[in-house]
Amino acid sequence: MDQTKSEGGMNYVEPVMRQNFLEYASYVIIDRAIPELRDGCKPVQRRILHTLSEMDDGRFHKVANVIGETMKLHPHGDASIGDALVVLANKEYFIERQGNFGNIISGHRAAAARYIECRLTPLARETLFNKHLTEWEDSYDGRRKEPVVLPVKLPVALMLGTEGIAVGMATRILPHNFAELLRAQIRYLLGESIEIYPDFPQGGLMDVTDYNEGRGKIRVRAKLRPSRDKKTVTIDEIPFGTTTESLIASIETAVQRGKVKISSIEDRTAENVEIVLHLRRGAYSSEVIPQLYAYTSCEMSVSSNIVVIHDRHPRDMSPAEVLIALTEQIKDQIGRELAWELDQLEIKRHHLTLEQIFIEQRVYKRIEEAPTQEQVVKEVYAGMELFSELFIREMNDEDVQRLLEIRIRRISAYDIAKNRKDLDDIVRAIRETKEKLWALQETTIAFFEDLLERYGDQYPRRTEIASFSAISKKDVARQDIKLSLDSKTGFFGSDVKGDRFQISVSEFDKILAVSSDGSYRIMAPPQKKLLPKKVLYVGVFDEKEGQVLTVIYRDTKKNPFAKMIHIKGFIHDKEYELIRDRKGKIDKLFLGACDQELHLDFVPQKYQRVKEATFDMSTLQICGAGARGTRLAGKPTAKIRLL
């Protein structure tokens, strides 16, 4: 194929690929991975709940049957439906379980779908469905109808929490407490400020300092309980995002690496978490608990990133913004339900009124001699027209047909008192419904308060909000690396059996080494490293405060100098110079400032009158590492000593 055809082919393929990719990306974002704001569900969750509603007869259904029915609406196979149903059931809000649905605490998987059963909870039946006010669309194959969104009356998006990865974006909505969400909605409707934080079924502790209104992160911790003798630590609750198996695995890894002083782990978890950690001899809980937080999954950082579908577009929102939007939506939904109920009451009132006139005024007698169906209808219209001032609305053919369908037995057994009582009840219900519509905000608050009273105690807060400081691994690291310097060979490190500078450090410490030629370096604890033969100092370098050194040296002409420097920034293993003259020699090295007095003996010379001098070291000021320093005397010096 020549170049022109090749380029022409690419020009043809590129727009096709671009269009197909955009369609795929839009489908994944809107119809698979990101939940809809209005009902808080991904499509698979919505289809599962709708299917359970269609199947609901009050009894449990085999999960395998529910999956099969849901497959009529969901085109992605039984595995995705089964996994989503188990996750949704373990949220405990909308699906009641029977059988082994796995364990979010231990991480055990659910039993096969043919062995477990489920049904809707009373809360789901009451708050998720209303066929009369549901918007419908065709299913993927056009054979059935499915809801565009469920007409929910709960902040489902924040209750359930969810994670999803789409093309170019992801969402992570942390679950919140049911009762706290309803109370926050009531506060919003009353014009008060709202503040909501996540709540996890695993329990544990939570620090929300960096939550940043749902756009930051939180830190979660396990609840650790030391024994009275401080020789064991018991884990009673685990952090969100972990299981007992994953937590124990992280502890075992830390023990193998020598980070945590634990001799054995005993998992007694049954219905509640109970992991007993037996400490090593000589170790105490006050030492081990910070190590667990620093080196294991006993402390985790969890990010929050709320992305939902709003008006068919992905939108980044805060928890408060989501709750406010959903509260307004629920208020509107309650208003729509009341309007529909009012309309049904008016229809029922209309029918009862017509029936009352038709029977009590004996309008039905007019049709006895009517020869045709048309004449029958005319007689009904004519007879009813005499009482038109009692009508609720104008009568139509459908109303006439309804009157003609009244059986003779019912006419003969007609109870005037009962009919009038029914009409009075309907009038009273219409008045009450209108009052609720006129005070829609108060009606919505009453709805939330009623849910709180009946269901709030079933969902107590499980995660305790606390404030705790971050534990640095460096702060709890064990000082178990032994370093030393072999003065004969000049090797320094953990693999060296030396006779000088024997120190114990942790893996996070930095080591400062200064040699007599004026060179120094800062390094991680080495296994074996060659240093200049005459090493003046080796010690742990303080990364926060740095290190102040006072250096007294002589250059190649034996002129004496002194300088005090503050070492802060550094590059690992890079060699730095304390003195500018590489052939000079350091005579004295002090850590920190030196306030003593020096005695200088000058090099003997012919006709020399002044043979010595003194210098007060307390007068030195800090200077840069590249500076020459303060000259101590104007003559070459043979010997420097402290007074």
C-alpha positions in Angstrom: 0.0 0.0 0.0 1.4 3.4 -1.0 1.8 6.4 1.4 -1.3 8.2 0.2 -3.6 5.2 0.8 -2.0 4.5 4.2 -2.6 8.1 5.3 -6.1 8.0 3.8 -6.8 4.8 5.8 -5.5 6.4 9.0 -7.7 9.4 8.4 -10.7 7.1 8.1 -9.9 5.0 11.1 -9.1 7.8 13.5 -12.6 9.4 13.7 -14.2 6.0 14.0 -11.9 5.0 16.9 -12.3 8.4 18.6 -16.1 8.1 18.4 -16.1 4.6 19.7 -13.8 5.4 22.6 -15.9 8.4 23.6 -19.1 6.2 23.6 -17.3 3.5 25.6 -16.0 6.0 28.1 -19.4 7.7 28.5 -21.0 4.3 29.0 -18.5 3.2 31.7 -18.8 6.5 33.5 -22.6 7.0 33.5 -24.0 3.4 33.3 -21.5 1.2 35.2 -18.9 2.7 37.6 -20.2 6.0 39.0 -23.4 6.0 41.1 -26.3 8.2 40.3 -26.8 11.0 42.8 -30.6 10.7 43.0 -30.9 7.1 44.2 -27.2 6.5 45.1 -27.1 3.3 43.1 -25.0 1.9 40.3 -27.1 0.3 37.6 -26.5 -3.2 38.9 -27.6 -2.2 42.4 -30.7 -0.5 41.0 -31.6 -3.6 39.0 -31.1 -5.9 41.9 -33.4 -3.8 44.2 -36.0 -3.4 41.5 -36.0 -7.2 40.8 -36.4 -7.9 44.6 -39.3 -5.5 44.6 -40.9 -7.3 41.7 -40.4 -10.7 43.3 -41.4 -9.5 46.8 -44.0 -11.7 48.5 -42.8 -11.4 52.1 -40.8 -14.6 51.9 -37.1 -15.3 51.3 -35.9 -16.0 47.7 -32.9 -18.0 46.7 -30.1 -15.6 45.6 -29.6 -17.7 42.5 -33.2 -17.0 41.5 -32.8 -13.3 42.1 -29.6 -13.3 40.0 -31.5 -15.1 37.2 -34.3 -12.5 37.3 -31.9 -9.6 37.4 -30.1 -10.9 34.3 -33.2 -10.0 32.3 -32.2 -6.4 33.0 -28.4 -6.5 33.4 -26.3 -7.5 30.4 -23.0 -8.2 32.2 -23.5 -11.7 33.6 -24.4 -13.5 36.8 -21.0 -13.1 38.5 -21.2 -9.3 38.6 -24.8 -9.5 39.9 -24.0 -12.0 42.6 -21.0 -10.1 43.9 -23.0 -6.8 43.9 -25.9 -8.4 45.7 -23.7 -9.8 48.5 -22.0 -6.4 48.9 -25.4 -4.7 49.0 -26.8 -7.2 51.5 -23.8 -6.8 53.8 -24.6 -3.1 54.1 -27.6 -4.3 56.1 -30.0 -1.5 55.1 -32.1 -2.8 52.2 -31.6 -6.6 51.9 -32.3 -9.1 54.7 -30.0 -12.1 54.6 -30.5 -15.8 55.4 -27.5 -18.0 55.2 -23.8 -17.4 54.8 -23.2 -14.1 53.0 -19.6 -14.0 54.0 -18.0 -11.8 56.6 -16.7 -8.3 56.1 -14.7 -8.6 59.3 -12.8 -11.8 58.6 -12.9 -11.5 54.8 -14.5 -14.9 54.3 -16.5 -15.2 51.0 -20.2 -15.9 50.8 -21.6 -19.3 50.1 -22.8 -20.3 46.6 -25.9 -18.4 45.4 -28.0 -21.6 45.4 -27.5 -22.0 49.2 -28.3 -18.5 50.5 -31.6 -16.5 50.5 -32.6 -12.8 50.7 -35.5 -10.4 50.7 -36.2 -6.7 51.0 -36.1 -5.1 54.5 -39.1 -3.1 55.8 -37.0 0.0 55.4 -36.4 -0.7 51.7 -40.1 -1.4 51.1 -41.0 1.8 52.7 -38.5 4.2 51.2 -37.2 2.9 47.9 -40.2 2.2 45.7 -43.3 3.9 44.3 -44.4 2.4 40.9 -46.8 5.3 40.3 -44.0 8.0 40.4 -41.2 6.0 38.8 -39.7 7.0 35.5 -39.2 3.9 33.3 -37.1 3.0 30.3 -36.6 0.0 28.1 -34.2 -2.7 29.2 -31.1 -3.5 27.1 -33.0 -5.9 24.9 -36.3 -3.9 24.8 -38.4 -6.7 26.3 -39.0 -5.1 29.7 -39.1 -1.8 31.5 -36.7 -0.8 34.2 -36.5 2.3 36.4 -34.3 5.2 35.3 -33.8 5.9 39.0 -35.5 4.6 42.1 -37.8 7.1 43.8 -35.9 6.9 47.1 -36.6 8.9 50.2 -33.2 8.4 51.9 -29.7 9.8 51.3 -28.7 6.4 49.8 -25.4 7.7 48.2 -24.0 8.6 51.6 -25.5 5.6 53.5 -24.1 2.9 51.3 -20.7 4.4 50.3 -19.2 3.0 47.1 -16.1 2.8 45.0 -15.8 2.8 41.3 -13.1 3.2 38.6 -14.2 4.6 35.2 -12.3 6.0 32.3 -10.3 8.9 33.4 -12.0 9.2 36.8 -12.7 7.3 40.0 -15.1 7.7 43.0 -14.7 6.8 46.6 -17.7 7.6 48.8 -17.2 6.6 52.4 -20.3 5.2 54.2 -22.1 7.4 56.8 -24.3 6.6 59.7 -28.0 6.3 58.9 -29.3 8.2 62.0 -26.7 10.9 61.8 -27.7 11.6 58.2 -31.3 11.9 59.0 -30.6 14.3 61.9 -28.4 16.4 59.6 -31.2 16.6 57.1 -33.5 17.8 59.8 -31.0 20.4 60.9 -30.7 21.6 57.3 -34.4 21.9 56.9 -34.5 24.0 60.2 -31.8 26.3 58.7 -29.0 25.1 60.9 -25.4 24.2 59.9 -24.6 20.6 59.2 -21.4 18.5 59.7 -21.3 14.8 58.9 -18.5 12.3 59.1 -18.1 8.7 57.9 -19.0 5.7 59.9 -17.6 2.2 59.2 -19.2 -1.2 60.0 -15.8 -2.4 61.2 -15.8 0.2 64.0 -12.3 1.3 65.2 -11.1 4.9 65.7 -11.1 7.7 63.2 -9.3 11.1 63.0 -11.0 13.6 60.7 -8.5 16.4 61.0 -7.6 16.2 57.3 -11.1 15.3 56.0 -11.4 18.7 54.3 -15.2 18.4 53.8 -14.9 15.1 52.0 -12.1 16.1 49.7 -9.2 15.0 51.8 -8.4 11.9 53.9 -9.1 10.4 57.3 -6.9 8.2 59.4 -8.5 5.1 60.9 -7.1 2.9 63.7 -7.8 -0.5 65.2 -8.9 -0.4 68.9 -6.0 -1.9 70.9 -6.5 -2.9 74.5 -3.4 -3.7 76.7 -3.7 -6.3 79.4 -3.2 -5.4 83.0 0.2 -7.0 83.1 1.1 -5.2 79.8 2.3 -8.5 78.3 -0.5 -8.9 75.8 -2.4 -6.5 73.5 -5.9 -7.4 72.3 -7.4 -6.0 69.1 -11.2 -5.5 69.6 -12.0 -3.6 66.4 -10.2 -3.2 63.1 -9.8 -0.3 60.7 -12.0 0.3 57.6 -10.4 -1.3 54.5 -8.9 -4.3 56.4 -10.0 -7.7 57.5 -8.8 -9.8 60.4 -6.8 -11.9 57.9 -5.1 -9.0 56.2 -4.4 -7.3 59.6 -2.8 -10.4 61.0 -0.8 -10.8 57.8 0.6 -7.3 58.1 1.5 -7.9 61.8 3.3 -11.1 60.9 5.2 -9.3 58.2 6.3 -6.6 60.6 7.4 -9.3 63.2 9.4 -11.1 60.6 11.2 -7.8 59.7 11.9 -7.2 63.3 9.8 -4.1 63.6 7.4 -5.3 66.3 8.2 -7.3 69.5 5.5 -9.9 69.3 6.1 -13.6 70.0 2.8 -15.1 68.9 -0.7 -14.1 67.5 -3.9 -15.8 68.6 -7.0 -15.2 66.5 -10.2 -15.7 68.7 -12.5 -13.8 66.3 -16.0 -15.2 66.2 -19.0 -12.9 66.0 -16.8 -10.1 67.3 -13.1 -9.3 66.6 -10.7 -10.6 69.2 -7.0 -10.9 68.2 -4.6 -11.5 71.1 -1.0 -10.5 70.6 1.5 -12.0 73.0 4.6 -9.8 73.5 8.2 -10.9 73.6 10.0 -11.2 76.9 11.2 -7.7 77.9 8.6 -5.9 75.7 5.7 -4.0 77.1 2.4 -2.8 75.5 3.4 0.9 75.8 6.3 0.2 73.5 4.6 -2.2 71.1 1.3 -0.3 70.5 3.0 2.6 68.7 5.0 0.1 66.7 1.7 -1.6 65.6 0.3 1.7 64.5 3.5 2.6 62.6 4.4 -0.7 60.9 1.1 -2.6 60.4 -2.4 -2.1 59.1 -3.6 -1.1 62.6 -3.5 2.4 61.3 -4.6 3.2 57.7 -5.1 6.4 55.7 -8.4 6.5 53.7 -9.0 9.1 51.0 -12.4 10.5 50.1 -13.3 11.5 46.6 -17.0 11.9 46.0 -17.9 11.8 42.3 -21.6 11.1 41.3 -23.7 11.4 38.2 -25.8 14.5 38.3 -27.9 15.5 35.3 -26.2 12.8 33.3 -22.7 14.3 34.0 -20.1 13.3 36.5 -19.8 15.9 39.3 -17.4 16.3 42.2 -19.2 17.1 45.4 -18.7 17.3 49.2 -20.8 15.2 51.6 -22.7 18.3 52.7 -23.5 19.3 49.1 -24.7 15.7 48.4 -26.9 15.7 51.6 -28.4 19.1 50.8 -29.2 18.1 47.2 -30.7 14.8 48.4 -32.8 16.5 51.1 -34.3 18.9 48.5 -35.0 15.9 46.3 -36.6 13.9 49.1 -38.8 16.9 50.0 -39.9 17.2 46.3 -40.5 13.4 46.2 -42.7 13.6 49.3 -44.6 16.5 47.7 -45.1 14.5 44.5 -46.4 11.5 46.5 -48.8 13.7 48.5 -50.0 15.3 45.2 -50.6 11.8 43.7 -52.4 10.7 46.9 -54.6 13.8 46.8 -55.4 13.1 43.2 -56.4 9.5 44.0 -58.6 10.7 46.9 -60.4 13.2 44.7 -61.0 10.4 42.1 -62.4 8.2 44.8 -64.5 11.0 46.2 -65.9 11.6 42.7 -66.8 8.0 42.2 -68.4 7.6 45.6 -70.5 10.8 45.0 -71.7 9.5 41.6 -72.5 6.1 43.1 -74.4 7.8 45.9 -76.5 9.9 43.5 -77.1 6.9 41.1 -78.4 4.7 43.9 -80.1 7.0 46.4 -81.9 9.0 43.7 -82.9 5.8 41.9 -81.3 7.0 38.6 -80.8 3.3 37.8 -84.6 2.9 37.4 -84.4 5.0 34.2 -82.5 2.3 32.3 -85.0 -0.4 32.9 -87.0 0.3 29.7 -84.2 1.6 27.5 -84.2 -0.6 24.4 -80.5 0.0 23.3 -77.1 0.6 24.8 -77.0 4.1 23.5 -80.4 4.8 25.1 -79.1 3.4 28.4 -76.2 5.8 28.4 -78.4 8.7 27.5 -80.8 7.9 30.3 -77.9 7.8 32.8 -76.6 11.2 31.6 -80.1 12.6 31.8 -80.8 11.3 35.2 -77.5 12.3 36.7 -77.6 15.8 35.1 -80.4 16.7 37.5 -77.9 16.5 40.4 -74.9 18.0 38.6 -74.4 20.6 41.3 -73.3 17.8 43.6 -70.6 16.6 41.2 -66.9 16.8 42.1 -66.1 17.2 38.4 -67.9 16.7 35.1 -69.0 13.2 34.4 -67.7 11.3 31.4 -68.3 8.1 29.6 -65.9 6.2 31.8 -67.9 7.2 34.8 -71.1 6.1 33.2 -69.6 2.7 32.4 -68.5 2.4 36.0 -72.1 3.1 37.2 -73.6 0.6 34.8 -71.2 -2.1 36.1 -72.8 -1.9 39.6 -74.4 -5.2 40.4 -78.1 -5.5 41.5 -77.0 -7.2 44.7 -74.9 -4.3 45.6 -77.7 -1.8 44.9 -80.1 -3.8 47.0 -77.6 -4.1 49.9 -76.6 -0.4 49.6 -75.8 1.2 53.0 -76.5 4.9 52.9 -74.9 5.6 56.3 -71.8 3.7 55.4 -71.4 5.5 52.0 -71.7 8.9 53.7 -69.2 7.9 56.3 -66.8 6.8 53.6 -67.3 10.2 51.9 -66.6 12.0 55.2 -63.4 10.0 55.7 -62.2 10.9 52.2 -63.0 14.6 52.7 -61.1 14.5 56.0 -58.1 12.7 54.3 -58.2 15.3 51.5 -58.0 18.1 54.0 -55.2 16.5 55.9 -53.2 15.8 52.7 -53.6 19.4 51.6 -52.4 20.6 55.0 -49.3 18.4 54.6 -48.7 19.9 51.1 -49.1 23.4 52.3 -46.5 22.7 55.1 -44.2 20.5 53.0 -41.1 21.4 54.9 -42.6 20.4 58.3 -44.1 17.3 56.6 -40.6 16.3 55.5 -39.1 16.9 58.9 -41.9 14.8 60.4 -41.1 12.0 57.9 -37.4 12.0 58.9 -38.3 12.0 62.6 -40.6 9.1 62.2 -37.9 7.1 60.4 -35.5 8.0 63.2 -37.9 6.8 65.9 -38.6 3.5 64.2 -35.2 2.6 62.7 -32.6 4.9 64.3 -31.7 2.5 67.2 -30.9 -0.3 64.7 -28.0 1.6 63.3 -25.8 3.1 66.1 -22.5 4.7 65.3 -19.7 2.1 65.2 -16.6 4.2 64.5 -15.4 6.4 67.3 -14.3 9.9 66.3 -11.0 10.8 68.0 -8.0 12.9 67.6 -4.6 11.2 67.5 -1.2 12.3 66.3 0.6 10.5 63.5 3.2 8.0 64.6 6.4 8.2 62.7 8.2 5.0 61.9 11.4 6.7 62.9 10.1 7.5 66.3 9.3 3.9 67.2 12.1 2.2 65.2 14.2 -0.2 67.2 17.8 0.7 67.8 19.0 -2.7 66.7 21.7 -1.9 64.1 25.2 -2.1 65.7 27.8 0.0 63.9 31.6 0.3 64.6 34.8 1.5 63.0 37.9 -0.6 62.4 40.7 1.9 63.1 43.3 -0.4 61.3 41.4 -0.8 58.0 39.1 2.3 58.0 36.0 0.2 57.4 32.8 1.3 59.1 29.4 -0.4 59.3 27.2 -3.1 60.7 29.3 -5.9 59.2 32.5 -4.6 60.8 33.8 -5.7 64.1 35.6 -2.5 65.0 37.2 -1.0 68.1 36.0 2.6 67.8 32.7 4.5 67.5 30.6 1.5 68.6 27.0 2.8 68.4 23.4 1.4 68.1 21.1 3.0 65.6 17.8 2.4 63.7 17.3 2.0 60.0 16.0 5.5 59.8 19.0 7.2 61.5 21.5 9.2 59.6 25.2 8.9 60.4 27.7 11.9 60.4 31.4 11.0 59.9 34.2 13.6 60.1 37.8 12.9 59.1 41.0 14.7 60.0 41.5 16.0 56.4 38.4 18.2 56.8 36.0 16.0 54.9 32.6 14.9 56.2 29.6 12.9 54.9 26.1 12.0 56.0 24.9 8.5 55.2 22.4 5.8 56.1 23.6 3.1 58.4 26.1 1.2 56.1 26.9 -2.5 56.1 30.5 -1.9 55.2 32.0 1.4 54.0 35.6 2.6 53.7 36.3 6.0 55.4 39.5 8.0 55.5 41.9 6.3 57.9 41.9 9.0 60.6 38.3 9.5 61.6 37.7 12.2 64.2 34.0 11.7 64.8 31.1 9.3 64.0 27.6 9.8 65.4 23.9 10.1 64.7 22.9 13.2 62.8 19.8 15.1 63.9 17.8 15.8 60.7 15.4 18.2 62.4 17.8 20.4 64.3 21.0 19.8 62.2 24.5 19.7 63.8 26.7 22.5 65.0 30.5 21.8 64.7 33.4 23.9 65.9 36.6 23.2 64.0 40.1 24.3 64.8 42.6 23.7 62.0 45.9 24.8 60.5 46.5 25.3 56.8 49.6 24.1 54.9 51.6 27.1 56.3 50.5 26.2 59.8 48.4 29.3 60.2 45.7 28.6 62.8 42.0 29.1 62.0 38.7 28.4 63.8 35.1 28.3 62.5 31.7 27.3 63.8 29.2 25.9 61.2 25.7 24.6 61.3 25.1 21.6 59.0 21.4 21.3 57.9 20.9 20.3 54.3 22.8 17.5 52.7 22.9 14.9 50.0 23.3 11.3 51.0 26.9 9.9 50.8 28.2 13.1 49.2 31.6 14.2 50.5 31.7 17.8 51.9 34.6 19.9 53.0 35.0 21.6 56.4 38.2 23.4 55.5 39.2 25.0 52.3 42.8 23.8 52.3 42.7 20.1 51.4 46.3 19.7 52.7 45.5 21.3 56.0 44.8 19.5 59.2 42.1 19.6 61.8 43.5 19.9 65.2 40.4 20.1 67.3 36.8 19.2 66.6 33.9 20.0 69.0 30.2 19.1 68.8 28.3 22.4 69.3 29.8 25.6 70.4 33.1 25.8 72.3 33.4 28.5 75.0 36.9 27.6 76.2 40.2 29.4 75.8 42.9 28.2 73.4 46.6 28.4 74.0 48.8 28.7 70.8 52.5 27.9 70.7 54.1 29.5 67.7 56.7 27.9 65.5 60.1 28.9 66.8 61.9 31.5 64.6 65.1 33.5 64.9 64.9 36.7 66.9 61.3 35.8 68.0 59.9 37.8 70.9 56.3 36.6 71.1 56.3 32.8 71.4 52.6 32.1 72.4 49.1 33.6 72.4 45.6 32.8 73.6 42.2 33.0 71.9 38.7 33.1 73.5 36.6 30.6 71.5 33.3 32.1 72.9 33.7 35.0 70.5 33.3 32.8 67.4 30.2 33.3 65.3 28.5 30.8 63.0 29.7 31.0 59.4 29.2 29.1 56.1 30.8 25.8 55.5 32.8 27.3 52.6 34.3 30.2 54.7 37.9 30.1 55.8 36.9 31.1 59.4 38.6 33.3 62.0 42.3 33.5 62.1 43.5 32.8 65.6 47.0 34.3 65.3 49.3 36.0 62.8 52.1 33.5 63.0 52.5 29.9 62.1 51.6 27.7 65.1 53.3 24.6 66.2 50.8 23.4 68.9 47.2 24.2 69.9 45.8 23.2 73.3 42.9 24.0 75.6 43.5 25.9 78.8 
